[in-house]
Amino acid sequence: MINVNESVIGYSLTMAQKAAATSRRQRGHVRKRGNSYQVLVYAGTDPRTGRPHYLTESTKDEKQIDRIMRRLLTEVDEQRNVQTKATLGAAVDAWLAVHEVEQNTRKGYETHALLYIKPALGYVPLGKINAQMLEQLYAQLRRCRIRCNGRVPIDHRVDGPHECQVVRHKRRPGRQRADGHHDCAKAGCVDVECPPHVCTPLSASTVRQIHIAISAALSAAVRWEWIKSNPAAVAKKPRQAAPEPDPPSAEEAARILAAAWEQDDTWGTFVWLTLVTGMRRGELLALRWDDFDLADGIVEIRRNYVWVNGRGVEKTTKTHRMRRIALDEATVEVMNAHHEQYANAIRELGEAPRDRAFLFSHEPMYDRPYHPDAVTHRYTRMCAQLGIDSHLHALRHYSATELLTAGVDLRTVARRLGHAGGGVTTLRVYAAWVGAADRAAAEILGSRLRRPTTQ
């Protein structure tokens, strides 16, 4: 180690310069590594590790040492320096360890960190992360999720050394020849190859979620005094695409409902309730009988059922608020019939009906609801058989658009759907149908007035 003195600086120092160098000696020093000089300035204690933290910079020009030393000392004096050598990956892990969030949301953050954030920037020190790095990452992910940049000609089936072309033998059941040979053409053996790489971009919404995770981790690092500012705050993130709801038509909705009831009454009830209430999939699955007041035609939506890490989890609704919505007479009749069917099935098992039983379940005691993915796949298959291009969430869109075009006010529709913000989200998603309702309102007013005649 070489201290900052005449032998390092390489020229004669005045008395004042010697005094300044002496005062700096405790805060900064220089060491020679090969043919370059490394300038180190003490910047306090790393809040993450508790060890001494140094700002460092290297140069091969001996004349630049004093300039670098002064600049680094100024950064420390003005408190513009990074307080830790922690990397972005370490910051994301530390943030996830203290961040309070729903389990399925946490799983999404962990997946994004594992697949996209850490491989790209996880090793970069926080002090070197800037807006340009983040924007370059977002642009790469929008082109290809593995950030190939045109350099990956093949998507390999497995990691590590392997044969990109192999024969997958298909031997007929029964006894084989003693030598193990067979006719691949007759047996139907197939060649399996590693396919050419095709870039698959991440959606803008997924990249925005990645940006949210990075920004939140860097904000936590600012609060913890690891860094002075959050570069993600000024980074440009992908623009959020305008929502484009595609609900089924009234004729298609009728066909879908009829097909569901043909399969079985329970499935028909599920589709009916989705159409008339606009509930989210998880909210429907979490419904229990004590959530209903069928005498008054009211249902309380309090929970959401999701599948996380291989198990079902009940949690609060998406907006973390309970809501009560009214049911029409036809729906009350459907629900009474469904409850009678449930009660008969339970009594056949020698048990009494329970208010805490789930409405939709494959279990004999109705103590666990349908699997969320099973519901989605069943609906998709049913629509495919009908020749209708639809997905389960489109039934929620149907409920919203039918209400708006019928002239129901925006706040009422937002409340039934469980949108926060008093209708802001509803207006953003269903703006086109709000316009149609507004046109109908104009026609109503215009039809009730007569223009006076003038002479």
C-alpha positions in Angstrom: 0.0 0.0 0.0 1.3 3.4 -1.0 0.2 6.4 1.1 -0.6 9.7 -0.6 2.8 11.5 -0.3 5.6 12.8 -2.5 6.6 9.4 -3.8 3.2 8.7 -5.1 2.2 12.1 -6.4 5.5 12.4 -8.2 6.3 16.1 -7.6 7.5 18.3 -4.8 4.8 19.5 -2.3 4.6 22.8 -0.6 4.0 23.0 3.2 0.3 23.7 2.7 0.0 20.8 0.3 1.8 18.6 2.8 -0.6 19.6 5.6 -3.6 18.9 3.3 -2.1 15.5 2.3 -1.5 14.6 5.9 -5.2 15.5 6.9 -6.4 13.4 3.9 -4.2 10.5 4.7 -6.6 9.1 7.3 -9.5 9.3 4.8 -7.8 8.3 1.5 -4.9 6.4 0.2 -3.5 5.0 -3.0 -2.2 1.6 -3.8 -0.4 0.4 -6.9 -1.7 -2.6 -8.8 0.4 -3.7 -11.7 0.8 -0.6 -13.9 -2.2 1.3 -12.5 -3.0 3.2 -9.4 -6.1 2.6 -7.3 -7.4 5.6 -5.3 -9.4 4.7 -2.2 -11.4 7.1 0.0 -13.0 6.1 3.3 -16.8 6.8 3.0 -18.1 5.5 6.4 -19.5 2.2 7.4 -21.5 0.0 5.1 -25.1 -0.1 6.6 -25.6 -3.5 5.1 -22.5 -5.3 6.2 -21.1 -3.0 9.0 -17.7 -3.0 7.4 -15.7 0.0 6.3 -16.9 1.3 2.9 -14.5 2.9 0.4 -15.0 4.8 -2.8 -12.5 3.5 -5.4 -11.3 4.6 -8.8 -8.3 3.4 -10.8 -6.0 5.2 -13.3 -2.8 4.5 -15.2 -1.9 8.2 -15.3 0.0 9.1 -12.1 -0.8 12.8 -12.6 -4.5 12.1 -12.2 -4.3 10.7 -8.7 -4.6 14.0 -6.9 -7.6 15.1 -9.0 -9.4 11.8 -8.4 -8.6 11.9 -4.7 -10.1 15.4 -4.4 -13.2 14.5 -6.4 -13.9 11.4 -4.3 -13.3 13.4 -1.1 -15.8 16.0 -2.3 -18.4 13.4 -3.0 -18.1 12.1 0.6 -18.1 15.6 2.1 -21.2 16.6 0.2 -22.8 13.2 1.0 -23.3 12.4 -2.7 -21.6 9.0 -2.4 -23.2 5.6 -2.4 -23.2 4.1 1.1 -22.8 0.4 0.3 -21.2 -2.0 -2.2 -24.4 -4.0 -2.3 -25.7 -5.1 -5.7 -29.1 -4.7 -7.2 -29.8 -8.4 -6.6 -29.0 -8.0 -2.9 -31.3 -4.9 -2.7 -34.2 -6.9 -4.4 -33.7 -9.7 -1.9 -33.6 -7.4 1.1 -36.7 -5.6 -0.1 -38.7 -8.8 -0.6 -37.7 -9.9 2.9 -39.6 -7.0 4.4 -42.2 -6.2 1.8 -45.8 -7.0 3.0 -47.7 -8.2 0.0 -50.2 -11.0 -0.9 -48.6 -14.4 -1.5 -49.5 -14.6 -5.2 -48.1 -11.1 -5.8 -44.9 -12.0 -3.9 -44.6 -15.1 -6.1 -44.7 -12.9 -9.2 -42.0 -10.6 -7.9 -39.8 -13.6 -7.0 -40.3 -15.0 -10.5 -39.4 -11.7 -12.2 -36.3 -11.3 -10.0 -35.1 -14.9 -10.8 -35.8 -14.9 -14.5 -35.1 -11.3 -15.6 -33.7 -8.9 -13.0 -30.8 -10.9 -11.5 -29.5 -12.4 -14.7 -29.3 -8.9 -16.3 -28.4 -6.5 -13.5 -28.3 -8.5 -10.3 -24.5 -8.3 -10.1 -24.3 -4.6 -10.7 -23.5 -2.4 -7.6 -26.3 0.0 -6.6 -24.0 2.9 -7.2 -23.6 2.1 -10.8 -27.3 1.5 -11.6 -28.7 4.3 -13.7 -31.8 5.1 -15.8 -30.0 4.2 -19.1 -29.3 0.6 -17.8 -32.9 0.1 -16.8 -34.3 1.4 -20.1 -31.9 -0.8 -22.0 -33.1 -3.8 -20.0 -36.7 -3.0 -20.7 -36.0 -2.6 -24.4 -34.2 -5.9 -24.5 -37.0 -7.7 -22.8 -39.6 -6.2 -25.1 -37.6 -7.7 -28.0 -36.8 -11.1 -26.5 -37.4 -12.4 -23.0 -34.0 -14.1 -22.9 -32.3 -10.9 -24.2 -30.7 -12.9 -27.0 -29.8 -9.7 -29.1 -29.8 -12.0 -32.2 -27.0 -14.2 -30.8 -28.9 -17.4 -30.0 -29.6 -19.5 -33.1 -31.0 -22.5 -31.3 -33.4 -23.0 -28.3 -31.7 -26.0 -26.6 -34.0 -28.6 -25.0 -31.7 -29.0 -22.0 -28.8 -27.2 -20.4 -25.2 -28.4 -20.7 -23.5 -30.4 -23.5 -25.9 -32.7 -25.4 -26.8 -33.9 -28.9 -29.1 -31.4 -30.6 -30.5 -34.2 -32.7 -31.5 -37.6 -31.1 -33.8 -40.4 -32.0 -36.7 -41.0 -29.6 -37.3 -44.7 -30.0 -40.9 -46.0 -29.7 -40.7 -49.8 -29.1 -43.9 -51.9 -29.4 -45.0 -53.4 -26.0 -44.0 -57.0 -25.4 -40.8 -58.9 -25.8 -37.9 -57.2 -27.8 -35.2 -58.7 -29.9 -32.3 -60.0 -27.9 -29.8 -57.6 -29.6 -32.1 -54.6 -28.9 -32.4 -53.6 -32.6 -35.6 -52.8 -34.2 -37.0 -51.1 -37.3 -37.5 -47.4 -36.4 -39.8 -46.8 -39.4 -42.1 -49.6 -38.3 -41.9 -48.7 -34.6 -42.7 -45.1 -35.3 -39.5 -43.7 -33.8 -39.1 -39.9 -34.2 -36.2 -37.5 -34.5 -36.1 -34.9 -31.8 -34.1 -31.7 -32.6 -33.3 -28.5 -30.7 -35.5 -26.0 -32.6 -34.2 -22.7 -34.1 -34.6 -19.8 -31.7 -37.6 -17.6 -32.1 -37.6 -14.4 -30.1 -40.6 -14.2 -27.7 -40.9 -10.7 -26.3 -42.3 -10.0 -22.8 -45.6 -8.0 -22.8 -45.5 -4.4 -21.9 -47.5 -5.1 -18.7 -45.0 -7.7 -17.6 -42.1 -5.3 -18.2 -44.0 -2.7 -16.2 -44.3 -5.2 -13.3 -40.5 -5.8 -13.5 -40.0 -2.0 -13.4 -42.3 -1.8 -10.3 -40.2 -4.4 -8.5 -36.9 -2.7 -9.3 -38.2 0.7 -8.4 -39.6 -0.5 -5.1 -36.3 -2.2 -4.2 -34.3 1.0 -5.0 -36.8 3.1 -3.0 -36.2 0.8 -0.1 -32.4 1.3 -0.6 -32.9 5.1 -0.5 -34.9 4.8 2.8 -32.2 2.6 4.3 -29.5 5.1 3.2 -27.7 2.7 0.9 -28.0 5.1 -2.0 -28.9 8.8 -2.3 -31.5 8.6 -5.1 -33.7 6.2 -7.0 -32.7 6.0 -10.7 -35.8 4.0 -11.5 -37.9 7.1 -10.7 -36.7 8.8 -13.9 -36.4 5.7 -16.1 -38.9 5.5 -18.9 -41.1 2.4 -18.6 -43.1 0.8 -21.3 -46.4 2.6 -22.0 -49.4 0.9 -20.7 -51.7 -0.3 -23.5 -55.2 0.9 -23.5 -57.7 -1.8 -22.3 -59.7 -3.4 -25.0 -62.5 -5.4 -23.5 -64.0 -8.0 -25.9 -67.2 -9.2 -24.2 -69.4 -11.8 -25.9 -72.5 -10.6 -27.6 -75.9 -11.1 -26.1 -76.6 -14.0 -28.5 -73.2 -15.6 -27.7 -73.8 -15.2 -24.0 -77.1 -17.0 -24.3 -75.4 -19.9 -26.2 -72.6 -20.1 -23.6 -75.1 -20.2 -20.8 -77.2 -22.9 -22.5 -74.2 -25.0 -23.1 -73.0 -24.7 -19.5 -76.4 -25.9 -18.2 -76.4 -28.8 -20.6 -73.2 -30.0 -19.0 -74.5 -29.9 -15.4 -76.6 -27.6 -13.2 -73.7 -26.6 -11.0 -71.6 -25.4 -13.9 -74.6 -23.6 -15.4 -75.1 -21.8 -12.0 -71.4 -20.8 -12.0 -71.6 -19.3 -15.5 -75.0 -17.6 -14.7 -73.6 -16.0 -11.5 -70.5 -14.8 -13.4 -72.7 -13.1 -16.1 -75.1 -11.4 -13.7 -72.7 -10.2 -11.0 -69.4 -9.6 -12.9 -67.5 -11.1 -10.0 -63.8 -12.1 -10.5 -63.0 -15.8 -10.8 -61.4 -16.0 -7.3 -64.3 -14.1 -5.7 -66.8 -16.6 -7.2 -64.8 -19.6 -6.0 -64.4 -18.2 -2.5 -68.2 -17.8 -2.0 -69.8 -19.7 0.9 -73.5 -20.0 1.6 -73.4 -17.6 4.6 -72.3 -14.9 2.2 -75.9 -14.9 0.8 -79.1 -13.4 2.1 -81.5 -14.9 -0.4 -84.5 -13.5 1.4 -83.4 -9.9 0.7 -81.5 -10.8 -2.5 -78.0 -9.7 -1.3 -74.6 -11.3 -1.6 -71.5 -10.1 0.3 -68.1 -10.5 -1.5 -65.4 -10.7 1.1 -62.8 -13.1 -0.1 -60.7 -14.2 -3.1 -59.5 -17.7 -3.7 -56.1 -18.2 -5.5 -53.7 -21.0 -6.0 -50.1 -20.3 -4.8 -47.2 -22.6 -4.6 -49.3 -25.7 -5.1 -52.1 -25.0 -2.6 -55.3 -23.0 -2.4 -55.2 -19.8 -0.4 -58.1 -17.6 0.7 -57.3 -13.9 0.9 -59.1 -10.5 0.8 -60.5 -9.2 -2.4 -58.3 -7.4 -4.9 -59.2 -4.0 -3.5 -59.1 -5.3 0.1 -62.7 -4.2 0.6 -65.9 -6.1 1.2 -68.8 -5.1 -1.1 -72.5 -6.0 -1.1 -74.4 -6.3 -4.4 -78.1 -7.0 -5.1 -79.4 -10.1 -6.9 -82.4 -10.1 -9.2 -85.4 -12.4 -8.7 -84.2 -14.8 -11.4 -80.8 -15.1 -9.8 -82.3 -15.7 -6.3 -84.4 -18.5 -7.8 -81.3 -20.0 -9.4 -79.4 -19.8 -6.1 -82.3 -21.4 -4.1 -82.3 -24.3 -6.6 -78.5 -24.7 -6.3 -78.7 -24.7 -2.5 -81.4 -27.4 -2.5 -79.2 -29.5 -4.8 -76.3 -29.0 -2.3 -78.5 -29.9 0.7 -79.8 -33.1 -0.9 -76.2 -34.2 -1.8 -75.0 -33.6 1.8 -78.0 -35.4 3.4 -77.3 -38.4 1.2 -74.0 -38.6 3.0 -75.7 -38.5 6.4 -74.6 -35.0 7.1 -76.4 -31.7 7.7 -75.9 -28.7 5.3 -73.4 -26.2 6.5 -73.5 -22.4 6.0 -69.6 -22.4 5.6 -69.7 -24.8 2.7 -68.4 -23.5 -0.6 -70.9 -23.0 -3.5 -68.8 -24.7 -6.2 -66.8 -27.8 -5.2 -65.9 -31.2 -6.4 -65.4 -32.4 -2.8 -68.2 -34.5 -1.2 -68.4 -32.2 1.8 -68.0 -29.0 -0.3 -65.0 -28.0 1.9 -62.7 -27.0 -0.9 -63.7 -25.0 -4.0 -62.9 -25.7 -7.7 -59.3 -25.2 -8.8 -59.1 -21.8 -10.5 -57.2 -23.1 -13.5 -59.7 -26.0 -14.0 -62.5 -23.5 -14.2 -60.7 -21.4 -16.8 -59.8 -24.4 -18.9 -63.3 -25.8 -18.8 -64.8 -22.6 -19.9 -62.3 -22.2 -22.7 -63.0 -25.8 -24.0 -66.7 -25.2 -23.9 -66.5 -22.0 -25.9 -64.1 -23.7 -28.4 -66.7 -26.4 -29.0 -69.3 -23.7 -29.6 -67.0 -21.9 -32.1 -66.9 -18.8 -29.8 -63.6 -17.0 -29.1 -64.0 -16.1 -25.5 -62.3 -16.4 -22.1 -63.7 -16.5 -18.6 -62.9 -12.9 -17.7 -64.9 -11.8 -20.8 -68.0 -12.6 -18.8 -67.1 -9.9 -16.4 -66.7 -7.5 -19.3 -70.2 -8.6 -20.5 -71.8 -7.7 -17.2 -70.1 -4.3 -17.2 -70.9 -3.4 -20.7 -74.5 -4.5 -20.6 -75.1 -2.4 -17.5 -73.4 0.7 -19.0 -75.2 0.5 -22.3 -78.5 0.1 -20.4 -77.8 3.5 -18.8 -76.8 2.4 -15.3 -74.6 5.1 -13.8 -70.8 4.7 -13.7 -70.5 4.6 -9.9 -73.0 1.8 -9.5 -71.3 -0.3 -12.1 -67.9 0.4 -10.5 -69.3 -0.7 -7.1 -70.7 -3.9 -8.4 -67.5 -4.8 -10.2 -65.3 -3.9 -7.2 -63.3 -1.2 -8.9 -61.5 1.2 -6.6 -61.4 5.0 -7.3 -65.1 5.6 -7.5 -65.4 4.8 -11.2 -62.0 5.9 -12.6 -60.9 2.4 -13.4 -64.3 1.6 -14.9 -64.2 4.6 -17.1 -60.7 3.8 -18.3 -61.6 0.2 -19.2 -65.1 0.7 -20.6 -64.8 4.2 -22.0 -66.3 3.1 -25.4 -69.5 1.8 -23.7 -69.8 4.8 -21.5 -69.9 6.8 -24.7 -72.7 4.6 -26.0 -74.7 5.2 -22.8 -74.1 8.9 -23.1 -75.4 8.8 -26.7 -78.5 7.0 -25.4 -79.0 9.6 -22.7 -78.8 12.4 -25.3 -81.4 10.7 -27.5 -83.7 10.3 -24.5 -83.5 14.1 -23.7 -83.8 15.1 -27.3 -86.9 12.9 -27.8 -88.7 14.7 -25.0 -88.3 18.2 -26.3 -89.8 19.9 -29.3 -88.2 22.8 -31.1 -90.4 25.9 -31.1 -91.5 27.1 -34.5 -90.7 30.6 -35.4 -92.4 32.8 -38.0 
